[in-house]
């Protein structure tokens, strides 16, 4: 009887199904210039992403952190949100074979776990969690990290283009499939708190929460990107203060 109840409460299966649906829907989208290259890590790094989804507490979590979209040296390489390689491999314990995007930008190669570059945002975010939870399993008991959009957008120069900079018509189509996935994610995990990592993710969470019956409390932390001057001095302390002020920690 215990086994049957456990299977009924296992949120990992609906999360994997939702991720597959998001992956496949994202593959149908097209984007005009200045976007010239689009990477979908849910496709070519699916093995890693699926392993990551299996880290979640099968009964759900207390806190969901949401980022914007993959970075070129993080999730684009590992398939894990904010997936700085050392954190994913050495702390979370995931290292799976990663394939290549169909059309690869020569300045942004996907080398998987062999990539020697480090994503600062991921190093900061997962580093904060690792400081508080030396064992990754303790973190995942109550927390989960996701991205709103699964795609990486690049211009001809290899400059990263974030989803909020896409034309309105492209952004609307993208938001439709990402909102569906986010609703499924929140419904499955049933968190007490949802935390936007940056203003964009916070706005996505607010839009979805307003359209559902979810009762999760919404808050935000400073995005750890080095592009944000405020994040380049004492980001971990600032984020911790924000989490404490919101009652998350």
C-alpha positions as CSV (number, residue, x, y, z in Angstrom):
1,X,0.0,0.0,0.0
2,X,2.9,2.4,0.8
3,X,4.4,1.8,-2.6
4,X,1.1,2.6,-4.3
5,X,0.7,5.9,-2.4
6,X,4.3,6.8,-3.2
7,X,3.7,6.3,-6.9
8,X,0.5,8.4,-6.9
9,X,2.4,11.3,-5.2
10,X,5.4,11.2,-7.5
11,X,5.5,14.6,-9.1
12,X,8.5,13.7,-11.2
13,X,6.5,12.0,-13.9
14,X,4.2,15.0,-14.6
15,X,7.3,17.2,-14.6
16,X,9.0,15.1,-17.2
17,X,5.9,14.9,-19.3
18,X,5.6,18.7,-19.1
19,X,9.2,19.2,-20.0
20,X,8.8,17.0,-23.1
21,X,5.8,19.0,-24.2
22,X,7.7,22.2,-23.8
23,X,10.7,20.8,-25.6
24,X,8.6,19.7,-28.6
25,X,6.5,22.9,-28.7
26,X,9.7,25.0,-28.6
27,X,11.0,23.1,-31.6
28,X,8.2,24.4,-33.8
29,X,8.9,28.1,-33.2
30,X,10.8,30.3,-35.6
31,X,12.5,33.6,-35.0
32,X,13.6,36.4,-37.3
33,X,16.8,38.4,-37.4
34,X,18.6,39.7,-35.5
35,X,18.3,36.2,-34.0
36,X,20.3,33.8,-36.2
37,X,20.8,30.8,-33.9
38,X,18.5,29.1,-31.4
39,X,19.5,26.4,-29.0
40,X,17.1,24.1,-27.3
41,X,18.9,22.2,-24.5
42,X,15.8,20.3,-23.7
43,X,16.4,18.5,-27.0
44,X,20.1,17.9,-27.3
45,X,20.8,17.8,-23.5
46,X,17.7,15.9,-22.6
47,X,19.5,13.1,-20.7
48,X,20.9,15.6,-18.3
49,X,17.7,17.6,-18.0
50,X,15.7,14.5,-17.3
51,X,18.2,13.4,-14.6
52,X,17.8,16.9,-13.1
53,X,14.0,16.6,-13.0
54,X,14.5,13.3,-11.1
55,X,16.3,15.2,-8.3
56,X,13.1,16.9,-7.2
57,X,11.3,15.7,-4.1
58,X,8.6,13.3,-5.4
59,X,6.1,14.8,-2.9
60,X,6.6,18.4,-4.1
61,X,8.7,21.3,-2.7
62,X,8.3,24.4,-0.5
63,X,10.1,26.8,-2.8
64,X,10.4,27.2,-6.6
65,X,13.1,29.5,-8.0
66,X,12.5,30.7,-11.6
67,X,15.0,32.1,-14.0
68,X,14.6,33.6,-17.4
69,X,16.3,31.3,-20.0
70,X,19.5,29.3,-20.4
71,X,22.9,31.0,-20.6
72,X,25.4,29.9,-23.2
73,X,27.9,28.5,-20.7
74,X,25.4,27.1,-18.3
75,X,22.2,25.3,-19.2
76,X,23.2,25.5,-22.9
77,X,26.0,23.1,-22.0
78,X,24.5,21.0,-19.2
79,X,20.8,21.0,-19.7
80,X,20.3,22.1,-16.1
81,X,18.9,25.6,-15.2
82,X,21.7,28.0,-14.2
83,X,23.8,24.9,-14.9
84,X,27.3,26.0,-14.1
85,X,29.3,22.8,-14.9
86,X,31.1,22.3,-11.6
87,X,27.9,22.8,-9.6
88,X,26.0,20.3,-11.8
89,X,28.7,17.7,-11.9
90,X,30.3,17.9,-8.5
91,X,27.5,19.1,-6.2
92,X,24.2,17.9,-7.8
93,X,26.0,14.8,-9.2
94,X,24.8,14.9,-12.8
95,X,27.1,14.2,-15.8
96,X,25.4,12.8,-18.9
97,X,26.4,12.8,-22.6
98,X,25.3,16.0,-24.3
99,X,24.7,16.1,-28.1
100,X,24.9,19.2,-30.3
101,X,22.4,21.7,-31.6
102,X,21.3,21.2,-35.2
103,X,22.8,24.6,-36.2
104,X,25.6,25.7,-34.0
105,X,27.2,29.1,-33.7
106,X,31.0,28.8,-34.2
107,X,31.5,31.2,-31.3
108,X,29.2,29.4,-28.9
109,X,30.0,25.7,-29.3
110,X,28.2,23.1,-27.1
111,X,30.9,20.9,-25.5
112,X,28.7,19.6,-22.7
113,X,30.6,18.8,-19.5
114,X,33.9,19.2,-21.3
115,X,33.3,23.0,-21.7
116,X,36.0,24.9,-19.8
117,X,34.0,28.2,-19.5
118,X,32.0,28.9,-16.3
119,X,28.7,30.7,-16.1
120,X,28.9,33.4,-13.5
121,X,25.2,33.5,-12.8
122,X,25.0,29.8,-12.2
123,X,28.2,29.8,-10.1
124,X,26.7,32.5,-7.9
125,X,23.2,31.0,-7.6
126,X,24.2,27.3,-7.0
127,X,27.1,28.5,-4.9
128,X,24.7,30.2,-2.5
129,X,22.6,27.1,-2.2
130,X,25.7,24.9,-1.7
131,X,26.8,27.2,1.1
132,X,23.5,26.7,2.9
133,X,23.1,23.0,2.0
134,X,26.4,21.2,1.7
135,X,24.4,18.1,0.5
136,X,22.4,18.7,-2.7
137,X,19.8,16.2,-1.6
138,X,19.0,18.5,1.4
139,X,18.4,21.4,-1.0
140,X,16.2,19.5,-3.3
141,X,14.1,18.2,-0.4
142,X,12.4,21.7,-0.2
143,X,13.6,23.6,-3.3
144,X,13.6,23.4,-7.1
145,X,15.1,25.7,-9.8
146,X,13.6,26.1,-13.2
147,X,13.7,28.4,-16.2
148,X,10.7,30.1,-17.8
149,X,12.0,29.8,-21.4
150,X,14.0,26.8,-22.5
151,X,15.7,28.4,-25.5
152,X,19.0,30.3,-26.0
153,X,18.8,33.1,-28.6
154,X,22.0,34.4,-30.3
155,X,22.6,37.1,-32.9
156,X,25.1,36.7,-35.7
157,X,27.8,38.3,-33.5
158,X,27.1,35.6,-30.9
159,X,25.6,38.2,-28.6
160,X,23.1,36.7,-26.3
161,X,19.5,38.0,-26.9
162,X,17.1,37.6,-24.0
163,X,13.4,36.7,-24.5
164,X,12.2,40.1,-23.3
165,X,14.0,41.7,-26.3
166,X,12.2,39.6,-28.9
167,X,9.5,41.3,-31.1
168,X,6.0,41.3,-29.6
169,X,4.6,38.7,-31.9
170,X,7.4,36.2,-31.3
171,X,7.3,36.9,-27.6
172,X,3.6,36.3,-27.4
173,X,3.9,32.9,-29.1
174,X,6.8,31.9,-26.9
175,X,4.9,33.0,-23.8
176,X,1.9,30.9,-24.6
177,X,3.9,27.7,-24.5
178,X,6.1,28.7,-21.6
179,X,3.1,29.8,-19.5
180,X,1.5,26.4,-20.1
181,X,4.6,24.7,-18.8
182,X,5.0,27.0,-15.8
183,X,1.4,26.4,-14.8
184,X,2.0,22.6,-15.0
185,X,5.2,23.0,-13.0
186,X,3.6,25.0,-10.2
187,X,0.5,22.8,-10.1
188,X,2.7,19.7,-9.8
189,X,5.1,21.0,-7.2
190,X,2.5,23.0,-5.2
191,X,5.0,25.3,-3.6
192,X,4.4,27.6,-0.7
193,X,6.8,30.2,-2.3
194,X,7.7,31.1,-5.8
195,X,10.8,33.3,-6.3
196,X,11.6,35.1,-9.5
197,X,15.4,35.3,-10.1
198,X,15.2,38.8,-11.5
199,X,12.4,41.1,-12.6
200,X,11.5,39.2,-15.8
201,X,11.0,35.9,-14.1
202,X,9.0,37.6,-11.3
203,X,6.6,39.1,-13.9
204,X,6.1,35.7,-15.6
205,X,5.3,34.1,-12.2
206,X,2.8,37.0,-11.4
207,X,1.1,36.5,-14.7
208,X,0.6,32.8,-14.3
209,X,-0.4,33.0,-10.6
210,X,-3.0,35.6,-11.5
211,X,-4.5,33.1,-14.0
212,X,-4.6,30.1,-11.7
213,X,-5.7,29.1,-8.3
214,X,-2.2,28.8,-7.0
215,X,-1.7,30.3,-3.5
216,X,2.0,30.4,-3.5
217,X,3.6,33.6,-2.2
218,X,5.5,35.6,-4.8
219,X,8.9,37.3,-4.2
220,X,12.0,38.2,-6.1
221,X,15.8,38.1,-5.6
222,X,18.4,40.1,-7.5
223,X,19.6,38.3,-10.6
224,X,23.2,37.1,-10.2
225,X,24.2,38.1,-13.7
226,X,27.5,40.0,-14.0
227,X,25.7,42.3,-16.4
228,X,23.9,43.7,-13.3
229,X,26.2,46.1,-11.4
230,X,24.3,45.5,-8.2
231,X,25.1,41.8,-8.4
232,X,28.8,42.2,-8.7
233,X,29.3,43.1,-5.1
234,X,28.0,40.9,-2.3
235,X,25.3,39.2,-4.4
236,X,24.9,36.3,-2.1
237,X,24.4,38.5,1.0
238,X,21.8,40.6,-0.9
239,X,19.9,37.5,-2.2
240,X,19.9,36.0,1.3
241,X,18.5,39.2,2.8
242,X,15.7,39.2,0.2
243,X,14.9,35.6,0.9
244,X,14.8,36.2,4.6
245,X,12.6,39.3,4.1
246,X,10.2,37.3,2.0
247,X,9.9,34.6,4.6
248,X,11.4,32.0,2.2
249,X,14.5,31.3,4.4
